[in-house]
Amino acid sequence: MDYDQFLLEISRDNTIAMEYLALNTKREKKDPVPIGANELECEFIRSFVNRLSTNTLTADELRLLGKALYKAIFPGEINTRFGQASKVVSDDYYAGNRERRLRVHITIDEASKVAAWPLEFLCDDSDTWLATAPFITLSRSQKYRLDYEPPVTHPPPLNVLVVISSPRGYGGILSAKVVEEILKLGREESPPTEGFHTSRLSPIASPRAKPSEPQVNVTVLGMVDEKASGALYLDMPATFANLREVLEEKERALPDVLHFIGHGEIDTKNKGQLVFVKNDGGPDPVYGDDLGNLFPSPNRMLRLVVLQACQSAATSTGTGFMSVAAQLFKRNIPGVVAMQFDIDNAYATLFAADFYESLAQGHEVDAAVQRGRVKITNEETRWSVRHFGTPVLFMLNPYGIIVPVGIVQQAEPRYTAPPPQRPESALRPQSNQEAINQLKERAKRYLDAGQFDKAQEYIRIAAELEKDSSPVSTTSPSAFQSDQRLASLDSSSKP
C-alpha cells in the first residue's frame, strides 16, 4: 500500500507534537502545542467516556464525544494540516487508487490525561469516523523506543497458538470461523511476479518454504465443540498451567502469534486480567504480566497478540495503560490487538475473521484492523453504538511492521528517505558508543524509508556492539565484521 504518515505524540504535559510525511516529500514537523480542550471540555469528555463504558450513550451523544475528542487531539494548525493531508489521500483513493492510505499513529505518554481516552471514536469536522474511514488506518502506542529488538527470523511455517477459554458462568465462545481465517494465512493468494517477493509475518520468509511445506501451523488450546479442519486441537482446558506446558514443550516451536478468545476483567485496583479456566471449570483471572512471564524476555518471538475478549484493552482513568494489552505491549511485542469495551461474541468474531482475512490478502496489520472495524459497521447498528470503535491496535512504531502471508510486496520501498547527514566514508567510529549511536541513527532512517529488514539488521549490529564496551579499532574483529556487514547493507540502497 501507499502510505502517507500522520504522526502525533502526546506528552505527559498534555501537549501534542505533529510529524507528517507524504509520499516522496520531505518530513514536516510542528512544535508541541497544548491539547485543544480546557478543563471544562476535559470534564465533558471524562463524563461521556464513563457513560460510554456503561454503554448508555445515544448515537447523537456518541458523535458529540467523537467531535470533542477530535477537537482536543487535532487543535489549530494540526487540524488544518490533517484536513489537507486527508483530502489528498481520500481524493486519490476515491479516484481509483485503492492502495492509498493515510496512516494516523498516535503515541501517548501514559501519564497524560489522554491515555484514558478512547481515541478510536475520533470524529473529524467532516463527520468522518477516523477508525472506520477506508482510506485511513488508526493505531496508537507508547513512546517509540529505538532500542526495540525485532523478533528473530526463522523459516516457515508461521506458528499460531489460539487459546480458547470458556470458564463456567461466562457464556459461550465462537471460535471455528476465526481459526478458519487464521489458516488462510498460509495460502498463497497469488504467485510471486518478477521484481516482487512474498512475505510472512515479518521477518519470517528466509529461507522460503517449498510449496509442499505448510505455511502456517495453528494449535488450539481449549475445549470446543466445533472444530476447523487443518488446525491441531489439543483437547485440553485453557488453564494457565496447560498454557505453560504447551509453551515449554521442546518439540513445539514458540508461537509467532498468540490469539486469546475469551473474557477479560478489571480488578478492584483497575488492573486488567484475562480469565483462564481452573481444573474444575471455574474462572482463573490472570494478569498480563503473569502471561508475559511465560515468554522469553526480552520478547524475540511473538509478533502479534490478539485479545478477543471483553474489556481486554480497557484503561483506568488517571493511570493509563494498566490493562492486559498495555502490559503485554510493554514486553516488546510489535503489535497487540484488543477490545476496550465489552463486545458481543458475534461482533468480536466478525471483527477477528475479517481481520485475518485481510491479513491473508496482504494488508498490513493496521489496515487489517481498520477493515475489521469497517466490517462491524456493515451490521444494523452501524455507528450508533460503540462496537465499531471497540477494537484497539497498539503498535511499537508508526509502521505496519507485521507483514502477512501471501502479500506480494515491492522489493524497494516507495518512500524517499532523507539523505545521510555525512558521507559513508566518514563512518569510522572511535568508540563502541559512537558506533552504536550512528547505527541507531541509520536504523531510524531506514525505518522512515520503510526498509524494515535493513533497519532490523542495523539494530542487531548495534546490540552486538553494546555487549563490548572496549574502543573500536579498524583492525579489531568486531569492527571488521561490522564494517563488512554495513558495506553489504549500504551497497544495495542508502536512505
Buried (B, 14 or more C-beta within 10 A) or exposed (E): BBBBBBBBBBBBEBBBBBBBBBBEEEEEEBEEBEBBBEEEBBEBBBEBBEBBBEEEBEEEEBBBBBBBBBBBBBBEEBBEBBBEBBEBBBEBBEEEBEEBBBBBBBBBBBBBBBBBBBBBBBBBEEEBBBBBBBBBBBBBBBEBEBEBBBBEBBEBBBBBBBBBBBBEEBEEBBBBBBBBBBBBBBEEEEEEEEEBBBBBBBBBBEEBBEEEEEBBBBBBBBBBEEEBEBBEBBEBBBBBEBBEBBBEEEEBBBBBBBBBBBBBBBEEEBBBBBBBBBEEEEBBBBBBBBBBEBBEEEBEBBBBBBBBBBBBBBBBBEBBBBBBBBBBBBBBBBBBBBBBBBBBBEBBBBBBBBBBBBBBBBBBBBBBBBBBBBBBBEEEBEBBBBBBBBBBBBBBBBBBBBBBBBBBBEEEBEBBBBEBEEEEEEBEBEEBBBBBBBBBBBBBBBBBBBBBBBBBBBBBBBEBBBEEEEBBEEEEEBBEEBBEBBEEBBEEEBB
